Amino acid sequence: MHSAEETQDKERPLREAVRDTLRNRIFEGHYVPGTRLVERDLAAEFNVSRLPVREALRMLRQEGLISDRGARGAEVSTLSPKDVEDLFDVRQSLEVLACRLAASRATPEDLEQLQALLDEADRCLAKGAIMEAHRANSEFHDAITRIANNDFLRSALEPLQGRMHWLFRHVSDLPELIQEHRDLYAAIASGDPERAAAQSASHIGKYREQFPEDSTAAEPKLHRKKP
């Protein structure tokens, strides 16, 4: 059993700490698609009341990581091949725009943050902390959305980001992904919106082509070798 103290970070609400723990379990494959998440059982496991668990589950529903299944309660979502294609279609439109805007609006401090996330991904990869490297890569994309500084764009992207981050935990060649992000950083840092947009479109298109058909299988294939 996890105590509330183990789950909660002093700097954030308990519901967010529970949400992050559950999200990590989904990302890491501990909760496979179709797994039931029972509010009562989770509250007992974390030694908290049901209210923060209920709020955590609500936030995960908004991210699309869990779904309601009537009497069965909440379940970890399953993404069909069409869902994956649809996500890439939307990402192609919205993230290219985000990178275009980021190139014209990024401050030196913003660029420092992006560079720091790339360096963190490299450090985590070097010490074999695979999930932490994935987390830094996900935060890199989230930071670009923030730097774009368009509230409507952010409101459109945020409900999709949980599912996109989940999908990209399946990427097996992390060094290549980090280099792709370094190329995208260079395009944004150049201050050229067209270069940033083109690099973003190339980055998304590459992973659309490479993404495995069984990307929503039970366990993420983090170490799958290329044929």
N, C-alpha and C positions, 0 to 999 in steps of 0.2 A: 504494500500500500504506500502511495506517495502522500506525504503530508502537504498541507496547504503551504507551509514554509518552503518546501522543496519545489513546489510548482510556481509559487509567486515570486516575481522580481519586485523588489521594493519600489522600483521606479515606475511601475505600470500596474493597471488594475488586474485583479485576479482573473477576470474573464479572459483577458488577453493572454495571460500566461497559460491558461488551460487551452485556449485556442491554438497557441503556438506549439504546445506539446502534441495536441491531436493532429495538427497540420504536419508536423515533422514525422509522425508515425505513418501518415498517409504517404508522404513523399518517400519515406525510406522503405515502404512496402510492408510494414508491420500490420497495417490495415489494408487489405487488398480490396479491389472493387467488389461491392456487395456485402461487405462486413457491416453488421448492425452496430450502431452506437446507441447504447441505452443510457439515458440521462441518469437514472437512479444508480446504475452500476458504476458509471464514471464518477459520480459524486462520491460514492463510497471509496473508490480507488484513490481519488485525490484527497479524500478526507476534507471535503468542502460541502457547502450547501448545494442544492440543485440549481439555484439561480445563476451563479457564474457559469455552470456547465450549460444551462439553457442558452445563455447569451453567447457562449463560445460556439455552440452548435448553430445558432442563428447566423453568426458571422461567417462560418464555414459554408452555410447554405448560400449566402450572398456571393461567395467566391466560386460557387459551383462545385466545391469539393465533396459535398454531401447532398443527398436528395431525400425528400420525404417519400415514404412508401406506405402510406395509409396506416393500417393497424400495425405494420412492422416497425413503424417509427422511422428513425433516420438511418440511412445507409451510405457508405462510401460510394460516390458516383462512378459510373462506368462510361467511358467515352467510346463511342462507335467510330469506325473509320470515317464516316461522314462528319461526325462531330470534330474530329481532328482536322479534316479538310476545311470545315467552316471556320474553325479557330484560326487557321493559317490565312484564310481569306481576309478575315477581319484584321488580323495582326499586320498583314501586308499593307493595308490601307492606313491604319492608325499609327503604327510604330514608325513607318516611313515619314509620316507627318511630324511625329514627335522628334525624330532626329533632325529633320529640316529646321524645325523651330529651335531646337537646342543649339544648333550650330550658330544661329543668329543671336541667341539670348544668353548663352553660357557665360558666367563670370569666371574670373581666375579661381575663385573659391570653388565654384561648381566643377571646374576641370580638375582641381586638386582632389575633390571627392571621388570623381570617376577614376582617376589614376590610383588613388588609395584602394579602391575596390578591386581593381585589376591586380595590384600588388598583393592584396590579401588572398585573392584566388590562387595566385602563384605560390604563396607561402603555404597555404593549406594543401595544395596539390603536392608540394615538395615533401611534406611530412605525412602524406597518405591520408589526410583528413578529407575524404572525397565529398561527403555531404556538406561540409563547411565550404569547400570550394564551389559546389553547386549553389550554395546560399549566396556567396559573394557575387557569383555570376547573375543570379536572379536580382539581387539588389542593384547591380549595374544597370539593368534595364529599367527598374523602378526609378532610379535616380534620373535617367534620361527623361522619363515622363514628367518628373517634378521640374526639371530644368526647362522643359518646353513651356511651362507656365501658362497652360491653357486649361481652364477649369472644365470646360466641356469635353475636351480630349481626355483629361484625367478621369472624369466621371464615366466615360465610355470604356476606357481601358481597365480601370480598377476591378470591375466584376469579372474580367477575363484573366487577370494576371495569375490568380491561384491555379487555374487549370493550365495555363501556359508554363508556369514554373514546374508544375507536376510533370507535364510532358517532357520538359527538357532535363529532368532528372534521369531520363533514359539515355541521354547522349553518352556514348562510350569514350570518345576521344576528347578528353578535357583539355589537353594542351592545345589542340587545334581550335577548340571553342574559345579558349582564352585569347589565342592569337587573333581570331576573328573579332573579338571584342576590342583588342588593341587597335586593329585596323579601323574599327568603327569609332573608337575614341579619337584617333588621329584625324579622321574626317570631320568630326564635330569640332575638335580643337582648331582646325584650319579656319573656322569661321565661314566656310563656304556651304551654304544650305544645299546646293545642288549636289555637291560631292557627298555630303552626309546622307542625303536622301538615296543616292545611287548605292552607296555602301550598305545602307540599311536594307534596301531591296535585295541586293545580292546576298546578304547574310541570311535573310529570312528564306529566300528562294532556295539556297543551298540546303538548309535543314528541312525544308518541305520535301525536297527530293530524297534526302537520306533517311527521313524518319521511317522507322520500321512499321510494317503493317500491324504487328502485334504489340504496339506501344502501350496498350492498356492491359497487358497480361498481368498476372498476379504479382510478379516481382520485377522491379526496374532492372534493366540489363546494363548496369553501370560499367561493367568491365568486359562487355562483349567485344571480341576482336573483329576487325574488318576481314572480309574474305580475301 
